[in-house]
Amino acid sequence: MTRRLSDRGFALLLAALSALGPFSIDTYLPSFPEMAARLGATQLEVQQTLSAYLIPLAAMALWHGALSDALGRRRVILWALGLFAIASLGCAFATRIEHLWLLRAAQGISAGAGIVIGRAIVRDLYDGAAAQRLMSHVAITFALAPAIAPVIGGWLQSWFGWRSVFVFLTLLTGALCFVSWRWLPETLPPEKRQSLHPAYLSRTYWKVLSTPSFLAATAALACNFCGFFIYVLSAPVFLMTHLGLSERSFLWLFGPAMGGLMLGSWLSGRLAGKLTPMQCILRGYGLMAVAVAFNLAVSYLLPAGIPQSVAPLFVYTTGMALAMSALTLLGLDPFATERGLAASVQTFLQSGTNGLVAGLVVPLLWGSTQVLAWGMAGFAWCGLVATLLHVRSRTVA
């Protein structure tokens, strides 16, 4: 039997569920060098554990929402947390890089449930400005996880070695599973649940994937995030090689970035109901444009170092977060009765983009701070174009 949470507690729980996936990426980044040495793997092979995680995460994201539409939000989240805990424990005992690829894939299968179903829960309960405010509160708390994850991972790596990171993830997931079992309510009553019949699912997937405004908003979200995510994926090289920092220094990257995410999310909540969603989005792109120009100037005119090389990330993530909640909700707006499935497709497309960027694009960008800066610029530009296409498609519709 669940107990009722306050609004703040509910937002905190949704944020924790959503943050589990990113947290399990950022926590083990400081361990990459030791993992390569202990498992007899190359740096590229260790990097591929990110793709092994992100691609199944994207594929299963298509099903988390549909399953929660049919079986209820709470049940699917609890089963996903259980699987994630088991896979995390397996990672702690991996003896070959191939084992780690498989177990990271198992983590990815279950990791997306929180963020997919969390979005659907928000839309189950709220509309309009109230939904944007709750999404912003979730995002503020969500932003803390990637900031502290590499710090925790760095200290665990220093004290106990890389396997301790996955033991920590196992314990953390077990605790989150208990809290969800005790306090997460069911927000989708049986009379509102949808069928898992293949014919229904195929029609609904086609409806979602053939909606231009949804595709454009989702593309904008993915591109905006990749402008920052390339630095997350390149963190070991960016911090240890280019900036000459130690494995305990990941906060220099994640602190400013997550501070920007928190500030942008706070601004989004404050401006909900005062500005239109599109006005929030355009202000977000204004900040991202400033960050891109700042980043390019720093990379060419100043030596790589602290704080100049990480300061643009604070500005960029502030703008990204200011636009994020509104873009997410605008993308889901056309689907009143298929929110879980639509949120699944949204997460699938974003995560699939992240996985491709991790495996194919980031190794081409991490060679210098200048190339990384151009990567940020390119993704931000693509995000702006996608947003303008979203506006056009809504106008035509």
C-alpha positions in Angstrom: 0.0 0.0 0.0 1.4 3.4 -1.0 1.5 6.5 1.1 0.8 10.0 -0.2 3.8 12.3 -0.9 3.9 16.0 -0.8 4.3 17.8 -4.2 8.0 18.4 -3.5 8.5 14.7 -2.5 6.7 13.5 -5.6 8.9 15.7 -7.8 11.9 14.3 -6.0 10.9 10.7 -6.6 10.2 11.3 -10.3 13.5 13.1 -10.6 15.3 10.1 -9.0 13.6 7.7 -11.3 14.5 9.8 -14.3 18.0 10.3 -13.2 18.9 6.7 -12.7 19.8 6.2 -16.4 22.2 9.2 -16.7 23.6 8.5 -13.2 24.7 5.1 -14.3 26.6 6.7 -17.2 28.4 9.5 -15.2 29.3 7.5 -12.2 31.7 5.1 -13.9 33.4 7.6 -16.3 36.3 8.2 -13.9 37.0 4.5 -13.9 37.6 4.2 -17.7 41.4 4.1 -17.5 41.5 1.4 -14.8 38.7 -0.6 -16.5 40.8 -0.7 -19.7 43.9 -1.9 -17.8 42.1 -4.5 -15.6 40.0 -6.0 -18.4 42.8 -5.9 -21.0 40.7 -3.6 -23.3 41.5 -0.5 -25.4 40.1 2.9 -24.6 37.7 2.6 -27.6 36.4 -0.8 -26.3 35.7 0.7 -22.9 34.0 3.7 -24.6 31.8 1.1 -26.4 30.2 0.2 -23.1 28.4 3.5 -23.4 27.0 2.5 -26.8 26.1 -1.0 -25.5 24.1 0.7 -22.8 22.5 3.6 -24.8 21.3 1.6 -27.8 19.2 -1.0 -25.8 18.0 1.9 -23.6 16.7 3.5 -26.8 15.2 0.3 -28.1 13.4 -0.6 -24.9 12.2 3.0 -24.5 9.7 2.2 -27.3 8.1 -0.4 -25.0 8.2 1.1 -21.5 5.5 3.6 -22.4 3.3 1.1 -24.2 3.6 -1.4 -21.3 2.8 1.3 -18.8 -0.3 2.3 -20.9 -1.5 -1.3 -20.7 -0.3 -2.5 -17.3 -0.1 0.7 -15.2 2.8 3.0 -14.5 3.8 1.6 -11.1 4.1 -2.0 -12.0 6.4 -1.4 -15.0 8.7 0.9 -13.0 9.1 -1.7 -10.1 10.0 -4.5 -12.5 12.5 -2.3 -14.4 14.2 -1.3 -11.2 14.6 -4.9 -10.2 16.2 -5.8 -13.5 18.5 -2.9 -13.3 19.7 -3.9 -9.8 20.5 -7.4 -11.0 22.4 -6.2 -14.1 24.4 -3.7 -12.0 25.5 -6.5 -9.6 26.5 -8.5 -12.6 28.7 -5.6 -13.9 30.5 -5.6 -10.6 31.7 -9.2 -11.3 32.5 -8.9 -15.0 35.9 -10.3 -15.9 36.1 -9.5 -19.6 35.1 -6.4 -21.6 32.6 -8.6 -23.6 30.8 -9.5 -20.4 30.6 -5.8 -19.5 29.1 -5.0 -22.9 26.3 -7.6 -22.3 25.6 -6.5 -18.8 25.6 -2.8 -19.7 23.1 -3.7 -22.4 20.9 -5.4 -19.7 21.1 -2.2 -17.7 20.1 -0.2 -20.7 17.0 -2.4 -21.3 15.6 -1.3 -17.9 17.2 2.1 -17.3 14.8 4.2 -19.5 11.6 3.2 -17.7 11.9 6.0 -15.1 12.3 8.9 -17.6 9.7 7.6 -20.0 7.0 6.8 -17.4 7.9 9.8 -15.4 6.9 12.1 -18.3 3.7 10.1 -18.7 2.9 10.5 -15.0 3.3 14.2 -15.2 0.9 14.4 -18.2 -1.5 12.0 -16.4 -1.9 14.5 -13.5 -1.3 18.0 -14.9 -1.8 20.2 -18.0 -0.4 23.5 -19.2 1.6 25.7 -16.9 1.1 23.3 -14.0 2.7 20.5 -16.0 5.6 22.8 -17.0 6.2 23.8 -13.4 6.3 20.2 -12.2 8.6 19.2 -15.1 10.9 22.1 -14.1 10.9 21.0 -10.5 11.8 17.4 -11.6 14.5 18.8 -13.8 16.1 20.9 -11.0 16.5 17.8 -8.9 17.4 15.6 -11.9 20.3 18.0 -12.6 21.9 17.2 -9.3 22.5 13.6 -10.2 25.0 14.0 -13.1 26.8 16.7 -11.0 27.5 14.4 -8.1 27.7 11.1 -10.0 31.2 11.5 -11.3 32.4 12.9 -8.0 31.1 9.8 -6.2 32.5 7.6 -8.9 35.9 9.3 -8.7 36.1 8.8 -4.9 34.9 5.2 -5.2 37.5 4.6 -7.9 40.2 6.0 -5.7 39.3 4.1 -2.6 38.0 0.7 -3.8 38.5 0.4 -7.6 36.1 0.3 -10.5 34.0 -2.6 -9.3 32.8 -0.6 -6.3 31.0 1.8 -8.7 28.6 -1.0 -9.8 28.1 -2.3 -6.3 27.1 1.3 -5.4 24.6 1.4 -8.3 23.2 -1.9 -7.1 22.5 -0.6 -3.6 21.2 2.7 -4.9 18.7 1.0 -7.2 17.6 -1.3 -4.4 16.8 1.7 -2.2 15.0 3.4 -5.0 12.9 0.3 -5.7 11.8 0.2 -2.0 10.9 3.9 -2.0 8.9 3.5 -5.2 7.1 0.4 -3.8 6.2 2.3 -0.7 5.3 5.8 -2.1 4.9 5.8 -5.9 1.1 6.0 -6.7 -0.6 4.5 -9.7 -1.7 7.4 -11.9 -3.4 5.5 -14.7 -6.6 3.8 -13.6 -7.6 0.5 -15.2 -10.5 2.1 -17.2 -8.0 4.4 -19.0 -5.5 1.7 -20.0 -4.8 0.8 -23.6 -4.4 -2.5 -25.4 -1.1 -4.3 -26.2 -2.7 -5.8 -29.3 -0.2 -5.6 -32.2 -2.8 -3.9 -34.5 -3.5 -1.2 -32.0 0.2 -0.7 -31.2 1.2 -0.5 -34.9 -1.6 2.1 -35.6 -0.5 4.2 -32.6 3.2 4.1 -33.3 2.4 5.2 -36.9 0.2 8.0 -35.6 3.0 9.2 -33.4 5.8 8.8 -35.9 3.9 10.5 -38.7 3.2 13.7 -36.6 5.6 16.3 -38.0 5.3 18.6 -34.9 6.2 15.7 -32.6 9.2 14.7 -34.7 10.5 18.2 -35.0 10.2 18.9 -31.2 11.9 15.6 -30.4 14.8 16.3 -32.9 15.3 19.7 -31.3 15.5 18.1 -27.8 18.0 15.5 -29.0 20.2 18.0 -30.8 20.2 20.5 -28.0 21.2 17.8 -25.5 23.9 16.4 -27.7 25.6 19.8 -27.8 26.3 19.2 -24.1 26.4 15.4 -24.1 29.5 15.3 -26.3 31.4 16.7 -23.3 29.9 14.1 -21.0 31.0 11.3 -23.2 34.4 12.9 -23.8 34.9 13.7 -20.1 37.9 11.4 -19.4 39.8 12.7 -22.5 38.6 16.3 -22.1 39.5 16.6 -18.4 42.4 14.3 -18.0 44.2 14.8 -21.3 43.3 18.3 -22.5 43.0 20.0 -19.2 45.5 17.8 -17.3 43.2 17.1 -14.3 42.9 14.0 -12.2 40.2 11.3 -11.9 38.8 13.2 -8.8 38.3 16.4 -10.8 35.2 15.6 -12.8 33.2 18.2 -10.8 35.0 20.8 -12.8 32.9 19.7 -15.8 29.7 18.5 -14.2 29.4 21.2 -11.6 29.0 24.2 -14.0 27.0 22.1 -16.4 24.5 20.9 -13.8 24.4 24.3 -12.2 23.2 25.6 -15.6 20.6 22.8 -15.8 19.3 23.7 -12.4 19.2 27.5 -13.1 17.5 26.9 -16.5 14.9 24.6 -15.0 14.2 27.1 -12.2 13.7 29.8 -14.8 11.4 27.6 -16.8 9.2 27.0 -13.7 9.2 30.7 -12.8 8.3 31.7 -16.3 5.5 29.1 -16.8 2.2 30.9 -17.2 4.0 34.3 -17.6 5.6 33.6 -21.0 4.3 31.3 -23.7 6.2 28.0 -24.2 7.7 29.3 -27.4 8.9 32.4 -25.8 10.7 30.3 -23.2 12.2 28.2 -25.9 13.5 31.1 -27.9 15.1 32.7 -24.9 16.8 29.3 -24.3 18.3 29.4 -27.8 19.5 32.9 -27.2 21.5 31.7 -24.2 22.8 28.7 -26.2 24.0 31.0 -29.0 25.9 33.1 -26.5 27.5 29.9 -25.1 28.5 28.6 -28.5 30.2 31.9 -29.4 31.9 32.0 -26.0 33.1 28.4 -26.4 34.6 28.9 -29.8 36.4 32.1 -28.8 37.8 30.4 -25.7 39.0 27.3 -27.5 40.9 29.4 -30.1 42.1 32.4 -28.1 42.9 31.0 -24.7 44.9 27.9 -23.5 42.8 25.0 -22.4 42.2 25.1 -18.6 40.0 25.9 -15.7 37.7 27.8 -15.6 37.6 29.2 -19.1 37.2 25.8 -20.8 34.1 24.8 -18.7 32.4 28.1 -18.2 30.6 28.0 -21.6 28.9 24.8 -20.5 27.1 26.7 -17.6 25.6 29.1 -20.1 24.7 26.4 -22.7 23.0 24.1 -20.2 21.0 27.1 -18.7 19.6 27.8 -22.1 19.1 24.1 -22.9 17.1 23.5 -19.7 15.1 26.7 -20.2 13.8 25.3 -23.5 13.6 21.6 -22.5 10.4 21.4 -20.4 8.4 23.4 -23.0 9.7 21.4 -25.9 9.0 18.1 -24.2 5.4 19.0 -23.4 4.8 20.6 -26.8 5.9 17.3 -28.4 3.5 15.3 -26.3 0.5 17.6 -26.6 -1.1 16.0 -29.7 -1.5 12.7 -27.9 -4.2 12.9 -25.2 -4.8 9.1 -24.8 -1.4 7.7 -25.8 1.0 9.7 -23.6 2.9 6.8 -22.4 3.6 5.4 -25.9 4.4 8.9 -27.2 6.8 9.5 -24.3 8.4 6.1 -25.2 8.9 7.2 -28.8 10.3 10.5 -27.7 12.8 8.9 -25.4 13.7 6.2 -28.0 14.6 8.8 -30.6 16.6 10.9 -28.1 18.4 7.9 -26.6 19.0 6.4 -30.1 20.6 9.7 -31.1 22.7 9.7 -27.9 23.9 6.1 -28.7 24.9 6.9 -32.2 26.7 10.0 -31.1 28.5 8.1 -28.4 29.7 5.4 -30.8 30.3 7.3 -34.0 30.6 11.0 -33.5 32.3 11.6 -30.1 35.5 9.7 -31.1 35.8 12.1 -34.0 35.4 15.1 -31.7 37.5 14.5 -28.6 40.8 15.1 -30.2 40.9 18.8 -29.3 38.9 21.4 -27.5 38.4 23.3 -30.8 36.7 20.4 -32.5 34.5 19.8 -29.4 33.5 23.5 -29.5 32.4 23.1 -33.2 30.5 20.0 -32.2 28.5 22.0 -29.7 27.9 24.7 -32.3 26.7 22.2 -34.9 24.2 20.4 -32.6 22.8 23.7 -31.3 22.3 24.9 -34.9 20.5 21.7 -35.8 18.3 22.1 -32.7 17.3 25.6 -33.7 16.4 24.5 -37.2 14.3 21.6 -35.8 12.4 24.0 -33.5 11.6 26.3 -36.4 10.3 23.3 -38.3 8.1 22.4 -35.3 6.6 25.9 -35.3 6.0 25.7 -39.0 4.3 22.3 -38.7 2.0 23.4 -35.9 1.1 26.5 -38.0 0.3 24.3 -41.0 -1.7 21.9 -38.9 
